């Protein structure tokens, strides 16, 4: 049992035999399913506006677009239908993927911000059925492995606004978080006790990012970022029946990816803004560490996004604008050897500012499809709600 627990703690659960997954099955392998460090507004645009959005955590230069002190909180819920060789099931969960506080320093062309984002999500429960022969007699067993937690991204960033056409920024990213894992075996023969092991993994790492926003023309904006996350240190505490089995110990390090992003936003008229972006991450640097633990490994990812925002009221452009978006991305961690998993999605959203622009809300509805070959598929509907507060209102 302990071996099963520790291999599962590394995210390397072997998917064989009947298995059911609570939460996304694509978050079982590796470090989990990647999060999206975006505000609700950017999510409704398919992520395409994230590099221009000061309320997202992709581009530190975008902090320069915050015209007053701003606080943002988002909540997201999703409903999934999952299919794998074991069959089909439905599930749902709730998370809080983005929190940000930031704004300009008075009388200076500098803006600062602190944010929390979900880097990867590793909430899952898997149940596998099989047999064991402790005394030479086969007995049916049911093994359960549960994980709760993931990796969080704490960002401290600043932007320097160089006139009306250029902003540059930089940020430090502190990767932290934990996974609480529990492994238990249930016997069909109730005369056998059900052993249980519990372990907790903790993560730590430091990265940095730099970005720029440039407006070469009045109706055209360009943005770019580079981010490097170094190495992630993984430590483990293990307990069993309330007793400490192993003291806290480092069980390994995993190299984290370097990300390159680029985006364009065009405003052909006062009522319409179009945006598109691409993001590349070299997740394959983590491949050797994962393969050494028995996993299928990791692959580089590529993401492309597009979105449009239609302003219905020119006097109050943030009063219920229409936002639509689409995206496609490959996923880094393989469920099984073979093709690389991927996902694509479509989104719709709107929002409103009120109380002299001091408060506001945004909502995004997105439907995504994920798959790796024909054996592992998943569809999900996600609803994200964001609340923002600006004590000083919006300034010119």
C-alpha positions, 0 to 999 in steps of 0.5 A: 500500500505504501508503494501505491501511495507514494507513486500516486503522490508523485502523480504517476497513478497507473490507469489500468483496470476499472477506474473512476475519476472525481474531478478531471481525469487529465489532472491525475498524471504529472503535476496536475492539469494546468490552471489559467491565470486570467481574470473573468473578463479575459476568460470570456475572450478565450484568454486572448486579452490576458496579456493586455489585462492588468487584472490577469497574471500573465503579463506584468506590464499590464499592471500599467493599465490599472488606473486606480487601486483594484481588488479582484476575486474570482470563483469558478465551478464546472460540470464534467462528463468523463469517459475512459476505458472503465466507462463514463461518469459525471462530476463537478467541483468549485475553485477560486482561480484568481485573486489580485490587488494592485494599482498605480503609485500616486504621482509616479508612472509605476504600478504594482500588484500582488496576485494569487493564481492556480498554477496546476490543479490536482484534485482527484479520486481514483478507484481501481478494482482487482484481486490480491492473494495474501494467503494464496487465495484470490480475494477481490479488492477495491483500492482508492487513491485521493488527492486534494490540492495543487500548485499555487502561483504567488506573483509580485509584479511592477510595471513602468509606463513610458508614455502613452505607447509603451509599458514594461514590467517584471515580476517574481513568481513564488510557486507553493502549495501542497497535496494531501493524498490518501490511499486505502484498500477495501477487501471483499472479505470483511475479516481483513482490515482496510489499511490506509496510508496518508501523505502530504506533498509540499511544493516550492519554487521561484520564477520570474517573468518580464513583459511589454505592451507597445502601441505602434498605432492608435488602433493596434497594440502588441504584447509579449512576455517571457517567463522562467520558473526554474525548478520545483522542489517536492517534499513529503510527510507521510503518516499512517494510523495517526503515526509519523512514518517518515519525517519531512524529506525532499523526494525530488526536483522537477524542472519547470517550463519557460513560457513565451507569449505574444498577443495583438489587439486591434480596435477597428472602431469604438464598438469593437475590439479584436484580440489574439494570442499564442503561448508556448511552454517547454514542459518537456524539460520535466519529462526525464524526472517523470519518466524516472518515476514510471510516468508516460512523461511530459510534452511541450504545449502550444496554445492559441486564443482569439476573442472579440468584445462588442461595446453596446453602450459607447457612453458606458462601454463596460455596461454589459458588453458582449464578449466571445472567445475560442481557444485550442491548447495541448496538455503537458502530461500524458495519461498513457503512452501515445498521442498528446492530450489536447483541449479546445473551448468556446466562451461567452461573457459580459459584465457591469460596472456600477457605483461610479465605477467603484464596483463591478462584476464579470461572468464567463461561461465556457465549454471545453472538450479534452481528449487523448486519442479515443480512449480518454475524453472529457467535456466540461461546462465552466462558469466563472464569476468575478467581483472587482472593487476600485475604491477611487473609481476610474481616473482618466 
